[in-house]
Amino acid sequence: MIAAELLQSKIGNDAPKVAVILGSGLQGLAAALDDAVRVPYADIPGFPQPTVSGHGGELVVGLLEQVPVLMQSGRFHSYEGHAPQTVALPVRTFADMGVEILIVTNAAGGIRPTFRPPLLMLIADHVNYMWRNPLLGPKLESEERFPDMSEPYDAKLRELARDVALEEGVTLEEGVYAAVLGPSYETPAEIRMLAIIGADAVGMSTVPEVVVARARGMRVLGISAITNLAAGITNVRLTHEEVLAAGAAMSENLEVLVRGVVRDL
């Protein structure tokens, strides 16, 4: 609550109802905000500094399509040594500020053999292979103890995203996202396992934030930037630099999609 009060004092009374978490290589979307106010993580109690290339270290509040939007430029990852409660701290802060809709983005590896990266994938569901949950521990007063996860990604928001993609000519796949702990990339055997259980893409983030968002009653839209095919599907070695480059290549389409969703909410 202290972090939320501090942010509120910096941005004024026009609190945003929409927040966007920006994944690896997707930080450019924050530059699209008009009349932006930037708050470094160093000024926010409890917010650590990101250590991963491609992740900034600030919250940015401004107007997108004349709608007040808050963007998290740089997320915290479990593989950096953070507890899941720390990973999800920004979402709890957003909820304390009155945010109602969370748009979460990430860079992911494609498991579905028909994927031809780079492309965008709407997240329809997820699998938590991190084996961690940010709701562990004492129940917070403002959160459900046992949130329903039968629809973690809001069906109406997904329908809206599909309509925007069709209208704007943006190719948009849809599938299941598997979250693993990392930071090592998956082995070919692990990718075959994830394919068997129904995953279409794999990454190292997103699920902790979504779990907390649902426990706080927030509606969630998830978008994966499929930057590469996962291990074993091709013979190409995987590098973080490749992920960042592919994410940057898709940033324009992501901006078009997010703009359209925010505009038509």
C-alpha positions, -999 to 999 in steps of 0.1 A, spaced: 0 0 0 29 24 7 42 19 -29 7 26 -43 3 58 -22 37 70 -34 29 64 -70 -5 81 -66 12 112 -52 34 114 -83 8 109 -109 -21 128 -94 -57 118 -90 -63 105 -125 -54 69 -116 -51 45 -145 -75 16 -148 -53 -3 -172 -17 -16 -165 7 -32 -190 37 -54 -181 64 -52 -208 84 -84 -215 119 -88 -229 127 -67 -259 92 -51 -257 101 -20 -236 96 4 -266 59 4 -260 64 27 -230 76 54 -254 42 55 -270 26 71 -239 17 108 -241 23 132 -212 43 104 -195 54 105 -159 83 82 -151 90 68 -117 123 48 -112 121 16 -92 147 31 -69 121 55 -57 95 28 -50 96 9 -17 103 -28 -21 110 -26 -59 143 -42 -68 164 -31 -98 161 -55 -128 193 -72 -137 183 -87 -171 192 -70 -205 161 -58 -222 143 -48 -190 141 -12 -179 137 -1 -143 107 22 -141 70 26 -140 56 49 -167 21 65 -165 6 84 -194 -21 85 -220 -25 58 -247 -54 66 -271 -64 92 -246 -68 65 -219 -47 67 -187 -23 36 -187 4 25 -164 33 5 -179 58 -16 -160 90 -13 -180 112 -41 -166 98 -70 -146 113 -91 -118 120 -128 -125 122 -157 -101 155 -168 -117 171 -135 -105 166 -149 -70 134 -131 -61 106 -147 -41 73 -151 -60 58 -125 -37 84 -100 -50 78 -109 -86 41 -101 -81 47 -70 -60 40 -46 -89 6 -62 -96 -4 -59 -60 7 -22 -62 -14 -17 -93 -45 -33 -76 -40 -10 -46 -41 19 -71 -74 7 -85 -62 -9 -117 -89 -32 -131 -74 -46 -163 -39 -61 -166 -23 -66 -200 8 -88 -195 33 -94 -223 64 -117 -226 89 -131 -250 85 -168 -254 98 -198 -274 75 -215 -298 66 -251 -292 39 -255 -318 57 -268 -349 36 -246 -373 47 -214 -356 69 -192 -379 86 -166 -355 85 -138 -350 48 -136 -343 23 -127 -315 3 -153 -296 -27 -146 -275 -25 -166 -242 -56 -186 -237 -44 -206 -207 -12 -214 -189 7 -242 -172 28 -233 -140 60 -253 -142 78 -229 -119 65 -249 -89 60 -216 -71 30 -196 -62 29 -159 -50 -2 -166 -28 18 -188 -4 19 -176 32 -6 -155 52 -36 -145 33 -37 -108 24 -70 -91 33 -77 -78 -2 -70 -112 -19 -89 -144 -24 -74 -174 -6 -84 -198 -33 -89 -178 -66 -107 -196 -94 -83 -201 -123 -107 -217 -148 -104 -186 -169 -71 -169 -160 -72 -149 -193 -104 -130 -198 -125 -144 -227 -140 -110 -236 -106 -93 -237 -93 -121 -259 -122 -117 -282 -115 -79 -284 -78 -86 -291 -88 -109 -320 -111 -83 -334 -84 -56 -332 -59 -79 -349 -83 -87 -377 -91 -50 -382 -55 -39 -382 -41 -68 -402 -19 -82 -373 -12 -119 -374 -23 -133 -340 -21 -169 -330 -36 -183 -298 -24 -210 -274 -12 -222 -240 18 -207 -223 40 -228 -201 60 -210 -174 93 -225 -163 118 -213 -137 149 -208 -159 173 -192 -164 187 -220 -185 168 -226 -217 148 -259 -219 163 -291 -232 147 -308 -263 133 -335 -240 117 -309 -218 101 -293 -249 88 -326 -260 72 -331 -225 57 -296 -226 42 -303 -260 26 -335 -247 9 -317 -219 -5 -291 -243 18 -261 -243 23 -240 -274 49 -217 -260 73 -215 -231 88 -187 -211 101 -177 -177 76 -152 -164 40 -140 -164 23 -167 -143 30 -152 -108 16 -119 -119 -15 -134 -134 -22 -155 -103 -21 -124 -81 -42 -104 -106 -69 -130 -105 -67 -132 -67 -74 -94 -67 -102 -97 -92 -84 -81 -121 -92 -90 -157 -62 -102 -176 -51 -102 -212 -19 -121 -220 2 -117 -252 34 -137 -260 59 -125 -285 71 -158 -300 107 -148 -307 121 -182 -317 113 -219 -319 122 -238 -288 151 -263 -284 150 -294 -305 125 -281 -331 153 -266 -351 191 -269 -348 195 -231 -341 212 -223 -308 192 -201 -285 205 -168 -272 190 -139 -252 203 -115 -279 181 -133 -305 151 -129 -282 157 -92 -278 161 -86 -315 130 -106 -324 111 -87 -297 121 -54 -311 110 -65 -345 75 -73 -332 72 -41 -311 53 -23 -338 26 -50 -341 24 -52 -303 18 -15 -301 -9 -16 -327 -26 -45 -308 -24 -29 -274 -35 5 -287 -65 -10 -303 -75 -30 -272 -71 1 -249 -90 22 -274 -120 -2 -277 -123 -12 -240 
